[in-house]
Amino acid sequence: MPEEIIRTLSVDGVRYGYRVLPYASGGGPPVTEPALVLGGALQGMYGWPQMDDHLGPATDVVTADLPGMGSADPLPPGPSADILRRAVLRIADDLGAPRMNLFGFSYGTAIAFGFAQRHPERVARLALGGVPVHIDDAQVDCWERAREVLAGGDHEGFAALAADALMCLDPERPVHRRELARRYVRRSFLHALSHSPHAADSLYRALADRPDFSGGLSGVPALVFAGEHDTVTSPERQREFAATISGSRFLTIGESDHWVVLERAVEVAELVSRFFLEGTPAATPVSLPRQAGASGGAVTVDGPPGPPGPTQSRGL
């Protein structure tokens, strides 16, 4: 395993960093462009070991603490979308990468999608998971209660409310490793609040900055996926969003909710890595194997294909 590289950059005077796990194989160049992973509001550069495992044998794996996240400086007052997109561009330039494979999850999907809209020539392939296209009134009310609890200093109460707001807790809807993921998310929120002086502000930004997923996209191969029980934004709405991306594919992943990257970590890493490797010597079809003992299979295809909507990629 090669040693990782940590680089520090700045944009508008805001310091932030990124991490590179360099491609290491027995000679020869990487088989695809560098892969940059952008996660949720409190997911930093060290939270993606499964992507290291699956993409590391093929290319450089890049993760980041963007402004307002992890060890980076807090975001300045005002809208944050532009500064975050420019932070991604600085990473691409610092890498010397004409193009990157870009994977955005949850909060990170807005950054990745906005970057691809403005710089399509710099994006080789775009994968988006758990896209928060629409937040309903019930979600807004729940998050407002969580913010009040956090403002009152009750970190544990906030972590519990926030974790539950992001998960499907309906016992009639099976979610793989639900309780394990729930405990992990709670601990992650508590850890961030305890170790980052601006974690609370980052969470407020994530809730208050309503991302813009309008405008469509063309010229970038794209894959959008959702957990079948995502209660933050339904798979149906995420599929409607995917239809605005010319030629995209949409998949649902069974027995998972918004935290599909935790509940189906290996399957998601395999799906994204296969997509990024399409058209390369290491290419394999974009599909997921049925897990032994998993009811209903890991992947389902939501709705018929056809322009202008997304095309299908079938699971086995």
C-alpha positions in Angstrom: 0.0 0.0 0.0 1.5 3.3 -1.0 1.9 6.1 1.5 -0.8 8.8 1.3 0.0 12.4 0.4 -1.6 15.3 2.2 -1.7 18.7 0.5 -2.9 22.1 1.9 -4.5 24.6 -0.4 -6.5 27.8 0.0 -9.3 29.6 -1.8 -10.2 33.2 -0.9 -7.9 32.9 2.1 -9.7 29.8 3.4 -7.3 26.9 4.1 -8.4 23.4 3.4 -6.7 20.1 2.5 -6.9 17.0 0.4 -5.4 13.5 0.6 -4.1 11.4 -2.3 -3.7 7.6 -2.1 -1.4 7.2 -5.1 -2.0 4.5 -7.6 0.5 1.7 -6.9 0.8 -1.2 -9.3 3.6 -3.1 -10.8 4.6 -0.5 -13.3 2.5 1.3 -15.9 0.2 4.2 -15.6 -3.2 4.3 -13.9 -6.0 2.8 -15.9 -8.4 5.7 -15.4 -8.4 9.4 -14.3 -8.0 10.2 -10.5 -11.1 9.7 -8.5 -12.2 12.5 -6.1 -14.7 11.5 -3.4 -16.9 14.3 -1.8 -19.0 13.2 1.1 -21.6 14.6 3.5 -21.4 17.7 5.6 -19.2 16.0 8.3 -17.5 13.4 6.2 -13.9 14.3 5.8 -10.9 12.9 4.0 -10.4 9.8 6.2 -13.9 8.3 5.9 -13.6 6.3 2.6 -11.5 3.2 3.1 -13.7 1.1 0.9 -13.0 3.4 -2.0 -9.3 3.1 -1.4 -9.6 -0.7 -1.6 -11.7 -0.7 -4.8 -10.2 2.2 -6.7 -6.6 2.1 -5.4 -5.6 -0.7 -7.7 -6.7 1.3 -10.8 -6.0 5.0 -10.1 -5.2 7.7 -7.5 -7.9 8.0 -4.9 -8.5 11.6 -3.7 -10.5 12.7 -0.6 -10.8 16.1 0.9 -11.6 18.3 3.9 -13.2 21.1 1.9 -13.7 24.6 3.4 -16.0 24.2 6.5 -15.3 20.4 6.8 -13.0 18.5 9.1 -9.7 20.2 9.6 -10.3 23.0 7.1 -11.0 26.6 8.0 -14.7 27.6 8.4 -16.6 28.9 5.5 -17.0 32.7 5.3 -20.4 34.3 5.7 -22.8 34.1 2.8 -23.6 31.4 0.2 -21.0 28.7 0.0 -21.6 26.9 -3.3 -19.2 29.0 -5.4 -16.3 28.8 -3.0 -16.7 25.0 -2.6 -16.7 24.5 -6.4 -13.6 26.6 -6.8 -12.0 24.6 -4.0 -12.6 21.4 -6.1 -11.1 23.1 -9.2 -8.0 24.0 -7.2 -7.6 20.3 -6.2 -7.8 19.3 -9.9 -5.3 21.9 -10.9 -2.9 21.0 -8.0 -3.1 17.4 -9.1 -2.3 18.4 -12.6 -5.3 16.4 -13.7 -7.0 17.5 -16.9 -10.0 15.4 -15.9 -11.2 13.6 -12.8 -13.7 10.9 -12.0 -16.0 12.6 -9.4 -18.1 10.8 -6.8 -20.5 12.9 -4.6 -22.6 11.5 -1.8 -25.5 13.4 0.0 -24.3 17.0 0.7 -21.4 16.3 -1.6 -23.7 15.7 -4.6 -24.5 19.4 -4.8 -20.8 20.3 -5.0 -20.0 17.6 -7.5 -23.0 18.3 -9.7 -22.5 22.0 -9.7 -18.8 21.5 -10.5 -19.7 19.3 -13.5 -22.2 21.8 -14.8 -19.6 24.6 -14.8 -16.5 22.5 -15.7 -17.8 19.5 -17.8 -14.5 19.4 -19.6 -12.7 18.5 -16.3 -15.1 15.6 -15.4 -14.5 12.2 -16.9 -17.4 10.5 -15.2 -19.8 11.6 -12.5 -21.4 9.3 -9.8 -23.9 10.7 -7.4 -25.6 8.9 -4.5 -28.3 9.9 -2.0 -29.1 13.2 -3.8 -31.1 15.5 -1.5 -33.1 16.9 -4.4 -36.2 17.7 -2.3 -36.5 18.2 1.5 -40.1 18.1 2.7 -41.7 20.1 5.5 -41.5 17.2 7.9 -37.7 17.0 7.4 -37.4 20.8 7.8 -39.3 20.7 11.1 -37.2 17.8 12.4 -33.9 19.5 11.5 -35.2 22.7 13.2 -35.8 20.8 16.4 -32.3 19.3 16.1 -30.8 22.7 15.7 -32.6 24.0 18.8 -31.2 21.0 20.8 -27.7 21.7 19.5 -28.0 25.4 20.3 -28.9 24.4 23.9 -25.7 22.5 24.2 -27.1 19.0 24.2 -24.7 17.3 21.8 -26.0 13.8 22.5 -29.6 14.8 22.0 -28.7 16.5 18.7 -26.7 13.4 17.5 -29.6 11.2 18.2 -32.1 13.5 16.4 -29.8 14.1 13.4 -29.1 10.4 12.9 -32.7 9.4 13.1 -33.7 12.2 10.7 -31.3 10.7 8.1 -32.4 7.1 8.4 -35.5 5.0 7.7 -36.7 3.6 11.0 -39.8 1.9 9.8 -39.5 -1.8 10.9 -41.7 -2.8 7.9 -39.0 -1.6 5.5 -35.9 -3.8 5.8 -32.5 -1.9 6.0 -29.3 -3.9 6.0 -27.2 -3.3 9.2 -29.7 -0.5 10.3 -28.8 -0.3 14.0 -25.1 -0.6 13.3 -25.3 2.3 10.8 -27.5 4.3 13.3 -24.9 4.0 16.1 -22.1 4.9 13.7 -23.8 8.0 12.5 -24.6 9.1 16.1 -21.0 8.6 17.1 -19.7 10.4 14.0 -21.8 13.5 14.8 -20.7 13.5 18.4 -17.0 13.1 17.4 -17.3 15.9 14.9 -18.9 18.2 17.4 -16.3 17.4 20.0 -13.2 17.8 17.8 -14.1 20.5 15.3 -14.7 24.0 16.5 -16.9 24.8 13.5 -18.7 21.5 13.1 -22.0 23.1 14.3 -21.6 25.9 11.8 -21.0 23.3 9.0 -24.2 21.5 10.0 -26.2 24.7 10.0 -24.8 25.5 6.5 -25.7 22.1 5.2 -29.3 22.6 6.5 -29.7 26.2 5.5 -28.0 26.2 2.1 -30.6 24.6 -0.1 -28.6 23.1 -3.0 -29.6 23.8 -6.6 -30.0 20.7 -8.7 -31.7 22.4 -11.6 -30.3 23.2 -15.0 -29.5 19.7 -16.2 -26.2 18.4 -17.5 -24.9 17.0 -20.8 -21.6 15.7 -22.1 -20.6 13.9 -18.9 -21.3 10.2 -18.4 -23.2 10.0 -15.2 -24.6 7.4 -12.7 -27.1 8.2 -10.0 -28.1 5.8 -7.2 -30.3 5.8 -4.2 -31.1 3.5 -1.3 -34.6 2.0 -1.9 -35.8 3.3 1.5 -34.2 6.8 1.4 -36.4 9.0 3.5 -34.4 12.2 3.0 -35.4 12.3 -0.7 -37.3 9.5 -2.2 -35.8 7.3 -5.0 -38.6 8.5 -7.3 -37.5 12.1 -6.9 -33.9 11.2 -7.3 -34.8 9.3 -10.5 -36.5 12.5 -11.8 -33.3 14.4 -11.1 -31.2 11.7 -12.9 -33.5 12.2 -16.0 -32.2 15.8 -16.3 -28.7 14.4 -16.9 -28.4 13.4 -20.6 -27.7 9.7 -21.0 -27.4 9.0 -17.3 -28.2 5.7 -15.5 -30.2 5.4 -12.3 -30.1 2.5 -9.8 -31.7 1.8 -6.5 -29.9 -0.4 -4.0 -32.0 -2.7 -1.9 -32.4 -2.9 1.8 -30.8 0.5 2.4 -31.8 4.1 3.1 -30.0 7.5 2.8 -26.9 6.0 4.5 -26.5 3.4 1.7 -22.7 4.1 1.8 -22.6 2.6 5.3 -25.3 -0.1 5.0 -24.0 -1.3 1.6 -20.4 0.0 1.7 -18.8 -2.7 -0.3 -21.6 -2.8 -2.9 -21.5 1.0 -3.4 -17.7 1.0 -3.7 -17.9 -1.8 -6.3 -20.6 0.0 -8.2 -18.8 3.3 -8.4 -15.4 1.7 -9.2 -16.9 -0.3 -12.1 -18.6 2.8 -13.5 -15.3 4.8 -13.3 -13.5 1.9 -15.0 -15.9 1.7 -18.0 -14.0 1.8 -21.3 -10.7 0.9 -19.7 -8.7 -2.3 -19.9 -10.0 -3.2 -16.4 -13.7 -2.6 -17.4 -16.5 -4.7 -16.0 -20.3 -4.2 -16.4 -21.9 -1.7 -14.1 -24.0 -4.1 -12.0 -24.0 -5.5 -8.5 -23.9 -9.2 -7.5 -26.8 -10.6 -5.4 -25.6 -11.2 -1.9 -26.0 -14.5 -0.3 -29.0 -14.3 2.0 -30.1 -10.9 0.8 -33.8 -10.7 0.1 -34.8 -9.0 -3.1 -31.2 -8.6 -4.4 -28.9 -5.7 -4.0 -29.9 -3.6 -7.0 -33.2 -2.8 -8.7 -33.9 -0.8 -11.8 -36.4 2.0 -11.3 -38.7 2.6 -14.3 -38.2 2.1 -18.1 -35.3 3.5 -20.0 -35.5 6.0 -22.8 -34.6 9.6 -23.6 -34.5 12.1 -22.0 -34.4 9.9 -18.9 -31.6 7.7 -17.5 -30.7 4.4 -19.1 -30.7 1.2 -17.2 -27.9 -0.9 -15.8 -29.2 -4.3 -14.6 -28.1 -6.1 -11.5 -27.6 -9.9 -11.6 
